[in-house]
Amino acid sequence: MTMRKDESREDYLETILILSKEKDFVRSIDIVKAMGFSKPSISVAVNKLNKENLISIDRSGHITLTEKGLEIAEKTHERHLKITRLLVNLGVSEEAAYVDAHKLQHDFSDETWAVINRRIQHLV
């Protein structure tokens, strides 16, 4: 199965969001370690995100999410966490739920997610 462009972008932005909550600053090498991709792959992706104005990179190589990037990252991360909690409430182990939620979070249309989100509010 091939990864959609948006899916890849969402994954990078979500990773940067998570790392920014754990660290004072995020660098490309942190993304390499977190995602397990090669340095050249991360470099290409980071440059593309920068050109799309989803992140900014300062002279020290510190990466921050722009307002637009933060919006996408938070939306993606919220879906990931809610789907994880739903799966755990259904009896799936925390580890499997987190991995499976990562796969599922990208596949719902905004309309479908809105309906699911309304229906699961009391569960998560």
C-alpha positions in Angstrom: 0.0 0.0 0.0 1.4 3.4 -0.9 1.3 6.4 1.4 -0.7 9.4 0.2 1.1 12.7 0.1 -1.2 14.1 2.7 -0.7 11.1 4.9 3.1 11.5 4.9 2.8 15.2 5.5 0.4 14.6 8.4 2.8 12.0 9.9 5.8 14.4 9.8 3.8 17.2 11.3 2.3 15.0 14.1 5.8 13.8 14.9 7.2 17.3 15.1 4.2 18.2 17.4 4.9 15.3 19.7 8.7 16.0 19.8 8.0 19.7 20.5 6.1 18.7 23.6 9.0 16.5 24.8 12.0 18.7 23.8 12.9 22.4 24.0 13.6 22.3 20.3 13.2 19.9 17.4 15.9 19.1 14.9 16.0 16.9 11.8 18.0 14.2 13.6 15.2 14.0 16.3 12.7 13.3 13.5 15.1 10.7 12.0 15.2 8.9 15.4 11.4 9.2 16.0 10.3 8.0 12.6 13.1 5.6 11.7 13.7 7.1 8.2 17.0 7.9 6.7 18.6 11.4 7.1 18.3 12.1 3.4 14.6 11.2 3.4 13.9 13.4 6.4 15.9 16.3 4.9 13.8 16.1 1.7 10.6 16.0 3.7 11.6 18.9 6.0 12.6 21.1 3.1 9.3 20.4 1.4 7.3 21.2 4.6 9.3 24.4 4.9 8.5 25.4 1.3 4.8 24.6 2.0 5.0 27.0 5.0 4.0 24.2 7.4 7.2 24.5 9.4 10.0 27.1 9.9 13.6 26.3 10.4 15.9 28.8 12.2 19.6 29.3 11.6 20.4 26.7 14.3 18.3 24.1 12.5 15.5 24.2 15.0 12.2 23.2 13.5 8.9 24.8 14.6 5.4 24.3 13.3 3.8 27.3 11.7 0.2 28.2 12.5 -1.0 26.2 9.5 1.3 23.3 10.3 0.2 23.3 13.9 -3.4 23.1 12.9 -2.8 20.1 10.7 -0.6 18.4 13.4 -3.1 18.9 16.2 -6.0 17.6 14.0 -4.0 14.5 13.1 -2.8 13.9 16.7 -6.3 14.3 18.1 -7.7 11.7 15.7 -4.8 9.4 16.6 -5.4 9.7 20.3 -9.2 9.4 20.1 -9.0 6.3 17.8 -6.5 4.8 20.2 -8.7 5.3 23.2 -11.7 3.9 21.3 -9.8 0.8 20.4 -8.6 0.4 23.9 -12.1 0.7 25.2 -13.1 -2.0 22.8 -10.5 -4.3 24.4 -7.5 -3.8 22.1 -4.1 -3.6 23.9 -2.7 -0.1 24.2 0.3 -0.9 22.0 -1.8 -2.5 19.2 -4.4 0.3 19.5 -1.8 3.0 19.0 -0.3 1.3 16.0 -3.6 0.6 14.4 -5.0 4.1 15.1 -2.0 5.5 13.3 -3.1 3.5 10.2 -6.7 4.5 10.5 -6.4 8.2 11.3 -5.7 9.1 7.8 -8.4 7.1 6.1 -11.5 8.8 7.3 -13.0 11.7 5.3 -13.7 14.8 7.4 -17.4 14.0 7.1 -17.0 10.4 8.3 -14.7 11.5 11.1 -17.2 14.1 12.3 -19.9 11.5 12.6 -17.5 9.0 14.3 -16.2 11.7 16.7 -19.8 12.7 17.7 -20.7 9.0 18.3 -17.6 8.2 20.4 -17.5 11.3 22.6 -18.9 9.4 25.6 -16.4 6.5 25.1 -13.2 8.6 24.9 
